[in-house]
Amino acid sequence: MNIPLAGASQIDGTLRRPDGRALAGLGLELVDAHGRVRATTRTEFDGFFLFEAVPSDQYRLRISPRETSAKLTINALAAIPVGHDPASIHLG
């Protein structure tokens, strides 16, 4: 039996406020170069987030529009390039 394998990466990071406190329970979206939401996740109690099995493309990370209480923006992440070789991308 032949099973085709597609390379995929993971993207993880930790979100914190300027004063160092974790941003817990915040909804995040991984948006591709065409503006489509490709994955969603929530930050953990310590601000950690993880997107698994991310195919090759160019992505932006944004706060979910459903987060009406969050008056935050993610400025530091303009684009996240994910190549064809599986990798782990860590965003500080």
DOKE-756514 format. One record per residue: x negated, y, z negated of N, C-alpha, C, CB in turn. Coordinates in steps of 0.1 Angstrom, whole numbers, padded with zeros to 4 digits, always signed. Glycine has a CB too. Layout:
<nodes>
XYZXYZXYZXYZ
...
</nodes>
This chain:
<nodes>
-0008-0012+0000+0000+0000+0000-0009+0012+0000+0010+0000-0012
-0006+0022+0009-0014+0034+0009-0005+0045+0003-0017+0038+0024
-0011+0052-0006-0004+0063-0013-0012+0076-0010-0003+0060-0028
-0006+0085-0003-0013+0098+0000-0014+0106-0013-0007+0106+0011
-0026+0112-0015-0028+0120-0026-0030+0135-0022-0040+0116-0035
-0023+0144-0029-0025+0158-0026-0032+0165-0037-0011+0165-0023
-0042+0172-0034-0050+0179-0045-0041+0190-0051-0062+0185-0039
-0043+0191-0064-0035+0202-0071-0044+0206-0083-0022+0196-0076
-0041+0218-0087-0049+0224-0098-0040+0227-0110-0056+0237-0093
-0046+0232-0120-0038+0237-0131-0043+0251-0134-0039+0228-0144
-0034+0259-0139-0037+0273-0143-0032+0275-0158-0030+0284-0134
-0041+0279-0166-0038+0281-0180-0044+0294-0185-0042+0269-0189
-0039+0298-0196-0044+0311-0202-0037+0314-0216-0043+0323-0193
-0041+0325-0221-0035+0329-0234-0031+0344-0233-0044+0327-0246
-0019+0347-0236-0014+0361-0236-0013+0367-0250-0001+0362-0228
-0020+0378-0251-0020+0385-0264-0016+0400-0262-0033+0383-0271
-0011+0405-0272-0008+0420-0273-0022+0427-0274+0002+0424-0284
-0022+0440-0271-0035+0447-0273-0041+0447-0287-0033+0462-0269
-0032+0445-0297-0037+0444-0311-0041+0430-0314-0026+0448-0321
-0041+0420-0305-0046+0407-0307-0035+0397-0311-0056+0407-0317
-0023+0401-0314-0012+0392-0318-0008+0384-0305+0000+0399-0324
-0004+0371-0307+0000+0362-0296+0014+0366-0291+0000+0348-0301
+0016+0365-0278+0029+0366-0272+0035+0353-0271+0028+0373-0258
+0043+0349-0281+0049+0336-0282+0063+0336-0276+0050+0332-0297
+0066+0324-0269+0079+0322-0263+0083+0331-0251+0089+0324-0274
+0073+0336-0245+0075+0345-0233+0076+0337-0220+0064+0356-0232
+0087+0339-0213+0089+0332-0200+0080+0338-0189+0104+0333-0196
+0073+0329-0182+0064+0333-0172+0067+0326-0159+0049+0330-0175
+0064+0333-0147+0067+0327-0134+0054+0328-0126+0078+0335-0127
+0052+0317-0118+0040+0317-0109+0047+0319-0095+0033+0303-0110
+0043+0330-0089+0049+0335-0076+0039+0333-0065+0054+0349-0077
+0043+0327-0054+0034+0325-0043+0033+0337-0034+0039+0313-0034
+0025+0336-0024+0022+0348-0015+0034+0353-0007+0011+0344-0005
+0044+0344-0007+0057+0348+0000+0068+0353-0009+0062+0336+0008
+0064+0355-0022+0073+0360-0032+0083+0350-0038+0082+0370-0026
+0080+0337-0035+0088+0326-0041+0083+0322-0054+0089+0314-0031
+0092+0319-0064+0088+0314-0077+0085+0299-0075+0099+0317-0088
+0073+0295-0077+0069+0281-0075+0069+0273-0088+0055+0281-0069
+0068+0280-0100+0068+0273-0113+0071+0283-0124+0054+0266-0115
+0077+0277-0134+0080+0286-0146+0075+0278-0159+0095+0289-0147
+0072+0286-0169+0068+0281-0182+0070+0291-0192+0053+0277-0181
+0068+0287-0205+0069+0296-0216+0056+0295-0224+0081+0293-0226
+0052+0307-0230+0040+0307-0238+0043+0300-0251+0035+0321-0241
+0033+0293-0256+0034+0286-0269+0033+0296-0281+0023+0275-0270
+0033+0291-0293+0033+0299-0305+0021+0308-0306+0034+0291-0317
+0010+0303-0299-0003+0311-0300-0006+0318-0287-0014+0301-0302
+0005+0319-0278+0003+0327-0265-0002+0318-0254-0006+0338-0267
-0005+0306-0256-0011+0297-0246+0000+0293-0236-0017+0284-0252
-0004+0293-0223+0006+0288-0212-0002+0279-0203+0012+0300-0204
+0005+0270-0196+0000+0261-0187+0009+0258-0175-0004+0247-0194
+0003+0259-0163+0010+0255-0151+0002+0243-0145+0011+0267-0140
+0009+0231-0144+0002+0219-0139+0006+0216-0124+0005+0207-0148
-0002+0209-0118+0000+0204-0104+0004+0216-0095+0012+0194-0104
-0005+0226-0095-0003+0238-0086-0010+0235-0073-0009+0250-0093
-0002+0235-0062-0008+0233-0049-0017+0246-0044+0002+0230-0038
-0025+0244-0034-0033+0255-0029-0025+0266-0023-0042+0249-0018
-0028+0278-0027-0021+0290-0023-0026+0302-0030-0005+0289-0025
-0021+0313-0028-0024+0326-0035-0012+0329-0044-0028+0338-0025
-0014+0331-0057-0003+0333-0066-0005+0346-0074-0003+0321-0076
+0006+0350-0080+0007+0361-0090+0014+0355-0102+0014+0374-0084
+0010+0360-0113+0017+0356-0126+0025+0368-0130+0006+0352-0137
+0038+0365-0133+0046+0376-0138+0055+0372-0149+0055+0382-0126
+0060+0381-0157+0069+0378-0168+0083+0376-0161+0070+0390-0178
+0090+0366-0165+0103+0363-0160+0113+0375-0161+0109+0351-0167
+0120+0378-0151+0130+0389-0152+0140+0387-0162+0136+0392-0138
+0142+0375-0166+0152+0371-0177+0148+0376-0191+0154+0356-0177
+0135+0380-0192+0130+0385-0205+0133+0400-0206+0114+0383-0205
+0146+0402-0209+0151+0416-0210+0145+0423-0222+0166+0416-0210
+0142+0416-0232+0136+0422-0244+0121+0425-0243+0138+0413-0256
+0115+0420-0233+0100+0422-0232+0098+0434-0223+0094+0410-0225
+0092+0444-0230+0088+0457-0223+0073+0456-0220+0091+0469-0231
+0069+0445-0212+0055+0442-0210+0053+0441-0195+0051+0430-0218
+0041+0443-0191+0037+0439-0177+0023+0433-0179+0036+0452-0168
+0020+0425-0168+0007+0418-0168-0001+0425-0157+0008+0402-0165
-0010+0434-0161-0017+0442-0152-0030+0435-0147-0021+0455-0158
-0036+0427-0155-0050+0422-0152-0049+0412-0141-0056+0417-0165
-0038+0406-0138-0038+0394-0129-0032+0398-0116-0030+0383-0135
-0040+0403-0107-0035+0407-0094-0032+0395-0085-0044+0417-0087
-0041+0386-0084-0040+0374-0076-0048+0363-0082-0044+0377-0061
-0042+0351-0080-0049+0339-0085-0050+0330-0073-0040+0332-0097
-0062+0329-0068-0064+0320-0056-0067+0306-0061-0076+0325-0048
-0059+0296-0055-0060+0282-0058-0065+0276-0045-0047+0276-0064
-0077+0270-0045-0082+0263-0033-0078+0249-0031-0097+0264-0034
-0083+0243-0021-0079+0229-0018-0085+0219-0027-0084+0226-0004
-0096+0222-0034-0102+0212-0043-0095+0214-0057-0117+0215-0044
-0091+0202-0063-0085+0203-0076-0094+0210-0086-0081+0189-0080
-0088+0219-0093-0096+0226-0103-0087+0230-0114-0103+0238-0096
-0094+0235-0125-0087+0241-0136-0091+0255-0136-0090+0233-0150
-0081+0264-0136-0083+0279-0136-0079+0284-0150-0076+0286-0125
-0088+0290-0157-0085+0295-0170-0085+0310-0170-0095+0290-0181
-0074+0316-0174-0073+0330-0174-0073+0335-0189-0059+0335-0168
-0084+0340-0193-0087+0345-0207-0076+0349-0215-0096+0355-0206
</nodes>
